[in-house]
Amino acid sequence: MIRVAVDFQTIRYRVTMKKHNTQCKYHADHTANMQIARRGHAREFIDLHTHTTASDGSFPAGKLVREAAVKGLSAIAITDHDSVAGVEEGIEEGKNHCIEVVPGIEMTARYNSEMHLLGLYIDHSNNQLTNYLQKLSVLRMRLLVKAFSLLSSRGISITPAEVMVTQSTLSLSSLADHLLIKGLVTTRMDIDAIYGHVWEEWQNNLLTPLECIAFIHESNGFAFLAHPKRLDNDDAQILKTIKLLREYGMDGIECIHAEHTPADRKKYMCWAKQLGLLCTGGSDFHGAKKSGLEIGTGYGDLEVPYSFLESIKDKQLKE
Ligand SMILES: [Zn+2]
């Protein structure tokens, strides 16, 4: 496995952050705002799971970073679904707002139903990664055309623009959500009957969890299982999967997530410690698409400590 040993730019950024905070134009202009934000949610907190318009979020990367600054966060990771298109803009905007922006991704893996793997500190310009993402994007468009045509042949005539109005993104799953929201079909089974085989073709073209982890590592990143709770209702099964992913080289798990209860968070952190895995955490912010879910604070009780990021950086230093 090849990795860049140290992200010097990020480490320098952290070391000089105190000094930078006093010089930062944003801080000078928005001192009052920041003080309010700090009172509510101290600046040592971070959010390592966010989405932009590059996938299914409603905020462009720049706006997302500004929102994180207003909330007083010290770092965020941009982790779009199978896309790194928002990372560069986020990093640039982060420089204006004293926010450390971690280049990331949330890869969809082929696994029973669906598994998401987060990559943090990836080299988002890695050729192998960008080629795969480009291939996936072309496939997505081809399959969407197929799905729209099958819907039309069943008398359901909708346009991509209509889906964008309710979903702000275009994918097979957002198309399914649109059909259900608009009452154009009654159940998921109706959707399966119309374009289930198209969905299967999408699934079959995804990388396996092992391949996703390898891709993240080859892009110099760290691989984490996203929201483990969504994998199964049975804790024993989730733990078994985590152990298998660890054998594949996975670096850690997303212990803190907006959908995890305080007991879940404690349990996953305990498992991570027992298995020698790193912890990550985030809100899974999607902007206006997930109502009531805010960056940094999730549904109100989310607190992801900066120490999570420090542990990841420590591992970077050791490799
Ligand atoms: Zn996500």
Boltz pocket constraint, residues with backbone or C-beta under 6 A from the ligand:
constraints:
  - pocket:
      binder: B
      contacts: [[A, 49], [A, 51], [A, 79], [A, 106], [A, 284]]
      max_distance: 6.0
